[in-house]
């Protein structure tokens, strides 16, 4: 028997698989794989980590599962042509059945496509997922599409300008504090007012923003991340403009001095809106507004920044993730302690921000659900379709040096991202 040809695994017999297992330190699994289940070369190439963990194999030792899955994945990478041929034939078979059996099987394929398309190479995605990256990142070309990022930036800043104008309008409509006292609130009624709390909330937001800017600086796909940030922030704040202008809630805190302002002309309102826009709506920048309660813009900013940081950093950076979640939670608490928003404002803001973030990324990471329904996607999610049409699947967490930096500094900073 000659040496095993690693690039022709599909020709291996059961005895060849037995020899390969012995050489790679998996002698104890020879009876299970070769004698009981008769695994030959073709069957070996199709094994995934889930196959090893699930019945009928049901290997119980996690370390052996990982090592065997890595070894199988190495064989798969040495036989890419064969793997792609099998995958292509599987797709052709699916297409034939869909053509002859109608839309029912097509819908069923939509539900299973994400997992079925990787059955022949499942471990590649599982391994990168364990490392905190998204699957198949290095095998796909993700175009930065800088012009779309520029469009997203215009969209975001346009929405912030609209928000500033709406904040001026709702300030003029704020209910009189003598006639309409603060509404009953289970948290505000039981949390004493802390005059410094709202400034602390904005400080936590600044810290989260600086962390996110550092991630964007080093992330290889920073323009895609920026596009998603502009899209999500802009969409949530645009929705906030609608909720603010529909209903005006009474002022939540007695310490707030809120009353309608009288402006001579629209020119004065535009000037005030510009000052709000320039200060980012932050009190530490000298911006004081009333009436913009439903829902909390500060909670939106804190929550989305937290989610972006945890989504686009490796899972191994759990200390960073814990830190950002603590900042998010304390920032929300500081809003309540400062009596700047009702509890319902914060709850609605957190719910809308998290749902929109998760829904957006669920669609972006599982293009199989929308690939064959592009017309419907273009109609119902035009913004999503525009920004994500050039991104096929999850964005991997890969980092690079965007500028020339001395090697010593590179090695020092790389320790935090590897």
Helices and strands as residue ranges (DSSP letters): G 6-11, H 14-23, G 27-29, H 30-30, I 31-36, H 41-45, H 49-53, H 62-78, H 80-101, H 103-116, G 119-121, H 122-130, H 146-172, H 197-218, H 222-246, H 266-278, G 283-285, H 297-311, H 318-337, H 343-365, G 367-369, H 374-380, H 382-388, H 407-414
